[in-house]
Amino acid sequence: MDLESLVRPNIRAMKPYSSARDEFQGDAQVMLDANENSLGSAGPATFNRYPDPQQRAVKAELAQLKNVAGGQIFLGNGSDEAIDLLVRLTCIPGQDSILILPPTYGMYEVAANLNDVAIQRLPLTADFQLSAEIVAGIIASDAKLVFICSPNNPTGNLLHAAAIEEILRGFRGLVVVDEAYADFAAAPSWTTRLAEFPNLVILQTFSKAWGLAGLRLGMAFASPEIIGYLNKIKPPYNVSEATQQHALAALAAGGHFDNLRNDLLVGRQWLAERLPALAIVERVFPSDANFLLVRFRPDATAVYEYLLNRGIVVRNRTTQPGCAGTLRLTVGTPAENGQLLTALREFR
Ligand SMILES: *Cc1c(COP(=O)(O)O)cnc(C)c1O
């Protein structure tokens, strides 16, 4: 892979915005450089200063936790921001394309459409895996980047690591492994392989296992060169001071994270053991995530509507490629899981 030739020429050539906080870091007696309000903030908390545009404190903690260098981390307003920036970094509108492997996360397609970037599709196998044929198709593609979601949303399964490795070795564009659900999987993160693959980008998020979806904080891990480009094109203050402070507090309370994750894994197991006994359940797909994809018979949408009437909202995936008859059930609290199971038992 040649990164310089993958990056759009206008982005290579442009000068990034240089913010007041880029040009002066640290605390001075008198800070009159950024047109902030030195008097204070409206509201109960103080946020009158612009945040660190490079989020150094959060990255220092994350570097320890993930065993990567600070320069290998990009932070965004959700990982959705990283998805959009990766498309914009590499794809010339009206000319280039991305490659996706349906059924998969919908934001890749939205980011491509928003940026007038074409979408190539290579559907996963019937059991939602990569095959030798699919890997060959990916390697032959001229797409600028391929999005590989593992564990995959909405199917829940990890994709075969050996196949992903072949793609990393053979594909000419960026290989984006979206690990939004990696915290729930019994497999090492691809962050452990970063040094081997200059074309690897890993996405993770605070939205799932960390329980901080409302905060909007996503991570990308890649070579310092790729991270440098993402930083060059991001909005200067893309992660707010409130978000940075809260992320630091969450990272300092690591035990809470472990408890949340472990409890969700127990809940997943609880549901996965009981759902197959229901007559309306045809198949519970294996999950490495915090949700279960379940095929219902004879009519999944009728089950979906019935659950809605009982005040339980799940995700109807029946129209997704390869997902006919399926609903995606997020693992909730033990009480919520119990209500869901009881409601499904009472479906007539
Ligand atoms: C939930 C999810 C995300 C997270 O997006 P955020 O913008 O970080 O909330 C990313 N990728 C996939 C596949 C997801 O399911």
The ligand as an ORCA input file, in Angstrom:
! r2SCAN-3c Opt
* xyz 0 1
  C     -22.544      1.172     17.508
  C     -21.545      1.047     16.405
  C     -20.556      2.003     16.224
  C     -20.448      3.120     17.207
  O     -20.597      4.333     16.679
  P     -20.388      5.609     17.626
  O     -20.477      6.691     16.621
  O     -19.022      5.479     18.227
  O     -21.472      5.595     18.645
  C     -19.616      1.827     15.231
  N     -19.653      0.741     14.439
  C     -20.580     -0.203     14.607
  C     -20.544     -1.408     13.757
  C     -21.559     -0.067     15.573
  O     -22.498     -1.013     15.703
*
